[in-house]
């Protein structure tokens, strides 16, 4: 099948700085962008023109008071400590709006082309961001806002979010915990930050059954992950019959990553992407939007992203 794959990226996202020696550094994304440009010819990927998302879209997932607090980042002189792990600078809010703009552009791309998918090379990550506060390096929940946008603009009824970041996406889960239109699937290491994502967290009210958490033990290998994914994740996705798949693509489950203890290889991220493509081809015309979350060993991250994007093509 001939596919079109887009990359949503803007160099100004590198302006977000979280302080010296912080694991979520601009070097992460700079390396990813460089490796993608080296690994693929210009005509092999559609590089999208990105602009900051309008505030009205961010309001779909975050409170007005909280958004106003993000907007004040432009007045920061040096750094602002949000929590133990999360710091902001004057450009952090701008970068967060660009990240949201990237997933909006990516969704428009895949919804308006046949057999198309996209990778959003963005930061700061988003899946820990809650309705009214930042946490875990995250400010706006990029993936959640993207899902709200897709449902509203394209009148979708079934959006699947697959979160393979090594950390559970508490913010994303909470965004749709009572929403039957979004199926949230997370495969994450336990115990690990933020401590959420138990098997008993399956949704509430109209969204009962719309959340599936798969906890993984430290040391989980490619082979073990593959078996779990095939036996638990694939049947659940097939049962949901998604009209669009969004991936919270964290690469910190890599064996070399300093913030997790799973043992996945770079090439395995390409393998699991192929599995997800099979679901996308079966139910939603190949429509996948992938959005970068974690991944803090720069070499492992950029190598894994290349495997991921290669599989998307």
N, C-alpha and C positions, 0 to 999 in steps of 0.2 A: 504493500500500500504506500502510495506517495503521500508523505506528510509535509506540512509546513510547521516549522518550529521557530518561535520568536524568543528573543531575550529582552526583558525589560530592565533597563539599567540607566542610571544617570550619575555622572561623576561627582556631582555635588553631595551625594549621599556619603562620600568620604569625609565631608566636613564635620560630621558628628564624631566627637572625641569624648571618651569616657575617662580620661586621665591616664597618667603614665602607667605602663605595665598592665593595663586592664585587658583581660582576655578578649573582649569584644572590641577589637581595634580596627581602624580603617585598613590596615594591612591585609586583613582577612578578605575583604571584598576586592581590594586592588589586585590581589593575587588571583582571585577567581576570574575577574574580568580579563586580566592579562592571559591567563591560561585558556580561556574560551576563545579569545582572538587568535591565539597561536594555534589552537587545535582545529579550528574550523575556518574554511575560507569565507570571505564576506558574504558571498551569495548563498552559502549553506544555512545561514540563520537570518531571520528578520530582526534587526535591531530596532526596537520601537523608540519613538520620540516620547519622552516622559515629561510630565509637568506635575506640580503638586496637586493633590486632590483638594477639591473644595471642602470647606468645613461642613457643609450639609451632609456629605457622605460619612464623615467621621462621626457625626451625631447619630448615625444609625446604630452605633455600638458603644458610645461613650457619653457620659454626662456632660452637660453644658459647663458646669463648674470645673470639672476635670480638664476639659478642652481649653478653657480659659487659662488654667495653670500651665498647660503646655505652651500656649501662645506667649506667655511671659518669659519663656526661655531666651528669647531674643535680647532680653535685657541683662542676661547673666554676664558678669565681668570675667569670671574665671570658670569655676565649676560649681554645680549644685548637687549636693548629695540627696538622692531621692530615698534610697534605702541602703542597706549594707552593701549591696551589689551593683546598684544602679546610679550612675552619675550622668549629669547633663551639662552641656555647654551651650553657648549662644546659638549654635546651628543645629542642635538636636531636634528641636521642633520642626524645623524646615526639612531635615532629613526624614523624619517620621511622616510628614505630609507627602514627601516624594515617594516613600515606600508604598504608601496607600495608592498614590497616583499610578505607580507601576503595576500593581495588581489590577487596578481598574482598566488600564490600557491592555493588559494581558487578557483579561476576561473579554473585553470587546473584540480583541483579535481572534480568540478561539471561537467565539460565538458567531462571528461573521465570516468565517472561512470553513471550508470542508476539510475534515481530517487534520485539524490544527491543534497544536499545544504550545505552551509557553513556559519559560523559566524566568522568575523574577529574581534578579541578582541584587538584593536589597539588604539594608540594615538601617536602623537597629532591628533586631528580631521582634516578634510581636505576640507569640502565643501565650505568654504569661500575663499580658496586659489585661486588667480587669475593667469593668464598666466605669469605675471611678478612681482607679489608682494604677500607677506604674509599678512594676516589679520584675526581677530577674532579667535585667538589661532591656526590658520592653516598655514602650510608651503607648503606641497605638496597636491594636490587634489587627494587623494587616489582613490576615486570612479571614477573620470574622467579618470585617468590613466588606471584603470582597464577596463573601457569600451573601451577605445582606443585599449588596448591589446586584449580584447576578439574579437572585430571586425576584427582586423588584423590577429590574429593567427588562429581563428576558422571561418573566412570568414562569420561572422554574418552580417545580414542586418537590424535587429531590436532589439536593446537593450533598455529596459525600466529602468530608474532610478527613484525609488520612495524615496523621501526625506521627512520623517515625523519628522525631527528635528523641534523644536519650532521656530528656526530661518531659514529664507530663505537661500538656498544655492546659493548665487550669483555667486560664482566661477564655480560651476558645470553648472549652466544655461548658463553662458557665454562661457563655453568650447564647447557647442553643439548647440548654438543658431541658427546657419546656417546649421546644420547637420540633414538631414532627417533620418539618421540611429539610432538616439538616441531620445527617448521620455523622456523628463524630467518632472516629476510630483512632485510638492512641496505642502505640506499642512503645513502652518506656521502661527504663530500668527502675527497679524498686528493691530496697529503699534508696531514695535520692530526692533532691530538691525538685518540686516544692512539697512533696509528701502526699499529694492528692492522686487520684486516679486508681481507686480500688475497683475490684471486679463488681462490687455492689453498687457502684455509681453508674446507673443505667438510664437516667433520665427521670423526669417528673411530669405530672399532669399529662398534657397532650403529647409530650415528648418521651414518655416511658418506652424504653427499648431503643431509643435513638442514640444512645451512647454505648460504646463498647471499649472497655479498658483492658489491655493485655499487658500484665506485668511480667517483666523479664528479669531473671537473676543476673547478678554480676558474673561476667565470664561467658555470657551467651555467645556462641560462635555462629558463623554463617549457616552451618548445617542445622543447628538447633533453631535458629530464627526462621530458616526456610520452612521447616516442618510446622512450626507454630503458625506462620503466615498462611501456609496452604490449608491447614486444618481449621483455623479459626477466622482469620481475616477474610480470605477469599469467599467462603460461603456467605458470610455476613454482608459483604459488598454486593455479591450477586443477588442476594435476597432483597436488598434495598433498591436495586435497579436505578442507579444514579443517572441523572441527566447532565451532570457536570461533576468532575472530580477535582478537588483542590488538595494539593499536598503541602503540608507543613514540613518542608524538607530540611530537617536538621541533620548534620553529618557528624554530630558528636557521639554517635554510637560506634564510631570507628575505633579500632584497637589502639591507635596512636593518640586519641584525644585525651587531654589532661583532665576533663571535667566529668568523665564517665568511665565505667568499667566494663562495657560490652566489648566484644572482640570481632567486630565486623570488618571486612576488607573493603578496599575502595571499589573493586569490581562488583561486589555484592549489591551496591546501590544501583548499578546498572541492571542487575538481574531482577531486583524487586521492582524497578521501574517497568521492566518488560511485562512482569506479571500484572501490574496495574493497568498498563496499556491494553492488555487482553480484555480486562473488564470494561475499559473505556470504549474499546472497539465494539464490544458486544451490546452496550447499553446507551452510549452517549456520543456516537460518531467520533470517537477518539478524543473527545474534549478533556484536556487536562491542563490545569494551571498549577505550576509548582512554585513555591515561594521559599526562599532561603530563610532558615531559622538559625540554629546553632552550628557549631563546628569550629574548634579552637586550636587545632594543629593546622597551621596554614598549608603545609605541603599535602597533608591528608585531605583537607577540605577541598583544595583546588583540584586534586586528582579525582576525588569522588564526584565532584560536580561534573567533570568532563565525562565520566562514565554514565552519570545520570542523564546528561543532555544528549550524549551519543545514543542512548537507548530511546529517548524521546523521538529522535529522528528516524 
